[in-house]
Amino acid sequence: MTTVFRRIALIALALGVSGVLAAPAGADPAPQRITLDYTKGHCGQTTLMAHSFVPTTLEITTSNNFTDDAKIDMQGNRTPLPDTYGAVTTKVDLGSPMPGAIPFQVSGSEWPGSAGTGCSGWIIIA
């Protein structure tokens, strides 16, 4: 009997720590947004962090991008980035991702005089 009680207590503790018991059933988590800056052919950072099971939007702010073929490739999808001098934000819906890591690749032209040719990185979902 005490073994069964201990197992039930450990399972309840594990579920409570993981947040399963902490949130009311059916409650929708507040959406989150993660940001990436892309300017002059360079990314501001290459590792982004997000929470799992939460509606997530990646916002890429592009500025000083003087090529019309810049894009971000992620999860088999390609999203074009604007040819712009001022800051323009492009939004990519990631849904409610499971824990893991999502690789991304931002690329642009390798034309003479360009400051950079993009970056690759990860979105870490915890």
C-alpha angles and dihedrals in degrees: 000000000000090000090056091047091051092050091050091048092049092048091049091049092049092049091047092051091048090053097245093120094035096067122061114246113266095016112141114224117234111263118255132210128205122196137216124186118212116185134156091356095305133103120230090225138355102210119064126181129214140165120252125244092021124116102258135195124190111212115199113195109202123193136160089019108149099179128085096211101063113129145160119232116201135153092354093307127112120206119188119230120216128259097235146146097202126053115284123177122218117194125212119189111222096181115217101320125209119233113286140075129296115202119215135188124200114193140172140165124311093216121154112277096021114143096218144350103225135269144251127225149140139264105215112209112199 
